């Protein structure tokens, strides 16, 4: 069965109530897991960048915006308990080693490496040292870069799924190149998933039809909300439609064996 991940990321806008609504929507739609993002602001960004101007609901600098979007460990404790209550898996993609170490307290079943971190070899070594199954996004990467990531995880005997990704927000359908799912599978002989940033639902369904073992989509309450990822996210209706379509794939494809169904016998006799 295709593993479906609802990427909340930073679409919660630093609001715990909003985060819980998104978790609830993911659960009601039938997703297998929700995913967040974790950054240590002063490690990921330079002081110069954080001092640059940026208008947001929380202030007029990059720092004020970035800090507002970061949940603290006590807040993630609350998310952890809420996901337990709803019986839905959760995990996070860290953007630095310190954050990766902090999130170990939750003992995730899965890790996630974002495209932006997938060429950071020291970070990949740290994540793979945990030996936990890891989803690795491949946006903004060529085959040589993917080779390096695959080698690190293979050498550390850490199971992984490569996620075909196009890192534009939102991604245009003519740029998706979903046949890369086949190309990656043929080259690396490992499970291949798809992390989509397009507006529509159908490409993610097509990816599942091409054999993607995992589908990840950003979710939102409203694509018009503040946030850089909101426009590339699915609202509840789209998420429900996508999950429903994907869950029908195995039901409709069957086992491929040509046979007369028991239900067909009375019709054949008639």
Secondary structure, 3 states (H helix, E strand, C coil): CCEEEEEEECCCCCCHHHHHHHHHHHHHHCCCEEEEEECCHHHHCCHHHHHCEEEECCEEEHHHHHHHCCCCHHHHHHHHHHHHHHCCEEEEEECCHHHHHHHHHHCCCEEEECHHHCCCHHHHHHHHCCCCEEEEECCCCCHHHHHHHHHHHHHCCCCEEEEEECCCCCECHHHCCCCHHHHHHHHHCCCEEEEECECCCHHHHHHHHCCCCEEEEEECCCCCCCCCCHHHCECHHHHHHHHHHHHHHHHHHCCCCCCCCHHHHHHHHC
